[in-house]
Amino acid sequence: MGKDETGDDPDRSPREWCALSAARLRDGRPESALEAAQKAAGLDPDAEWAHRLISLAEERLGRDAEALAHAEHAVRLAPGSWPARLRLSAAQRRAPGGWEQAVRQAELARAFAPEELTPHLQLGDLALIRGEHRRARTAYAAALERDIAHPQTRVNLGLAWLRWDSPRAHHDPAWPLDPRESGRARRALEVWSRQTRLLLAVATLAIAFAALSLDLGPQARLGGAAVLVAVAVLTVRQARRIGVWAHVPAMFGRAPWLGTSVVSALVAVAAFAAWLVLPAFTSALDPVWAGLTGILVLGWPALAVLHGLGGVWRGRPLRALEEFAMARGEREGRRNTGVVLWIVLGRVWSVLVPLVLGALVLEPRAAVVALAVPYPLMEAYRKARHGEDRWLLAAALLVVVAAPACAAGGVFALAWAWWAGLGALGAVLALFALRGARAWWRGAPGPWRASLIMCEPLLGDAPSVALSPEVRQAFAYARSVVLSYTGPVGPRVVGAVASVTRAGELRLIAEPQAWTAVEDCPRVAVFAADPLQRRFWVEVRGIALAGSDALRVTPSHVLVGEFPGRHQRR
């Protein structure tokens, strides 16, 4: 049997090409997977599985429009296929204005196959991306009921416990808006806020120095007015880049720190203008003048500290670590574990520092309470069993050493113990800064929440159910076909007329009540016996949807067997 130039067997059947494409996708080879799926579709244009795989490969290659087109075609070929509905959901999620349809398709996939894990996982992922963390946890719990050890579900459930926000947290995926437009607006607002606050802080220090030290008060006022003109120029320049002003208030609601940053810049502009019009620079000790100076100079670092603390204290990291620990085989699980340990370390450090400093100022013996503070960090390490980040390990050991050192300094009045404990806490901050700088230099994930990532499983690669020649023959020659469906008062069995399409879909003509019933419960079973092989019977379970002239049944399970009779006797 020959091979083509890629080493593939050219005599493969369409399903064999599809299986090869799915394997290549799992190996992270979307280009060759696309090639194999296209060969399958070329051999059998009605192969719904092939179009799903083409869609998935196109999505992995970043071609979202092509992925959506093939996903829609797969659904047209097999409207009752839950993998096709799931693939369409994943493709619509990336299309502007397609979010509601993505959720609808995922719900249909769950209704078609409630026993399958993947539809529940997709619904959880959709909720997680939108920031609906409680709904995401509910969907992931339902998925874990199908497979308690599913690693990708465990990773994403851990993110839900952390109250993780996607990188596009400012953008509501349900908006009929291209995320790139809201992304440009977010960047413009961030740049304006950052540049404005930095410019005003530097100008404040320069003007104060010129007025108080060089006795150049009038000239300093003129310089301040020029700074306000520069701020106006910055504002106009960045405002032109925002083309979605109607969505800006909602963006602030979804990303509170973005709104806080913009508001703080507006406050800084107002404070700087008020600072200039005061009976200027008469006394550096004037409380109003000093307060405005503090807002202008210290507002930026204060906001950065609050932002960092907000990220550290958001969510339940210990609960998330339990989930990540059960998915150690996943790259995302290992990476998130390291980030969460840094978050726990940050929590412990942020409690330990004010506690120790307060004890040092008020009552040194109260520092004994510091002995209990590192316990959550030790518990986190016990749950995570993670030792890949040596910087993290060194910082954790410093925290563990700092607590008893400060306690000993307070209880026994040992100055060297105080110095050792405070020095260790300062060294933790230095290690964090060095670790962050190293990650930034290398382009690697840093020790902060922005480095958390979710698992994005392959959606829609499950094989379709094929009807064997024997099954097709049974329906082609059967004298009677029986349809079983769930009616308003319970299960019902009726006779039907059936045919099998080239794509492997059953077309049924049945009583009108069946058409009405499948709208509420589309899960049906169709029975037939082969009159040519009298002992042979077949049962096809699947999803029935009303077509223009017949019920379309997409098979999900096929059972075959033989009737009991004399041939079974020995």
Secondary structure, DSSP 8 states (H G I E B T S, - for coil): ----TTS--TT--HHHHHHHHHHHHHTT-HHHHHHHHHHHHHH-TT-HHHHHHHHHHHHHTT-HHHHHHHHHHHHHH-TT-HHHHHHHHHHHHTSTT-HHHHHHHHHHHHHH-TT-SHHHHHHHHHHHHHT-HHHHHHHHHHHHHH-TT-HHHHHHHHHHHHT---TTTTS-TTSSS-HHHHHHHHHHHHHHHHHHHHHHHHHHHHHHHHHHTS--HHHHHHHHHHHHHHHHHHHHHHHTT---GGGHHHHHHH-HHHHHHHHHHHHHHHHHHHHHHSSTTS-TT-HHHHHHHHHHHHHHHHHHHHHHHHHHTSS-HHHHHHHHHTTTTSHHHHHHHHHHHHHHHHHHHHHHHHHHHHHHHT-GGGGGGGGGTTHHHHHHHHHH-----HHHHHHHHHHHHHHHHHHHHHHHT-HHHHHHHHHHHHHHHHHHHHHHHHHHHHT---SSGGG--------S-S------HHHHHHHHH-S-EEEEEEETTEEEEEEEEEEE-TTS-EEEE--HHHHHHHHH--EEEEEEE-SSSTTEEEEEEEEEEE-SSSEEEEEEEEEEEE--SGGG--
